[in-house]
């Protein structure tokens, strides 16, 4: 059975350490853990640049470095994700971007592994 896509809205106004500061500076004060194939789909995944998605879960910053650059993936884009593992986003799954307001969805891109960064 195919699940309906989940539309995740991103906001340039949302306050978080990884968004407010340069991501590389925030990650420099953390230790990377082993990459994981899947993470909870209840997370607020947001774009950082054309090859990087980020979400925060408590004190952990999860970084997904895509296997290839994704056209249209920028901090102001909305994400349309299509999780096939129910309540999880997994490496290899596809997503699209959507520019505001009311833009046309971009091409499909694929998720990479998720790397946790902890303090």
CORMO-V839213 format. One record per backbone hydrogen bond with DSSP energy under -1.0 kcal/mol. CO is the residue of the C=O (numbers start at 0). NH is the residue of the N-H. Records with the same first field share a line. If there is no record, write none. Layout:
BEGIN
CO = NH / NH
END
This chain:
BEGIN
5 = 80
7 = 78
10 = 13
15 = 19
16 = 20
21 = 25
22 = 26
23 = 27
26 = 29
30 = 117
35 = 113
36 = 90
38 = 88
39 = 42
42 = 44
45 = 53
49 = 69
50 = 65
51 = 47 / 48
52 = 63
53 = 45
54 = 61
56 = 59
59 = 56
60 = 116
61 = 54
62 = 114
63 = 52
69 = 72
73 = 76
77 = 97
78 = 7
79 = 95
80 = 5
84 = 86
86 = 40
88 = 38
89 = 92
92 = 110
93 = 81
94 = 108
95 = 79
96 = 105
97 = 77
98 = 102
108 = 94
110 = 91
113 = 35
114 = 62
115 = 32
116 = 60
117 = 30
END
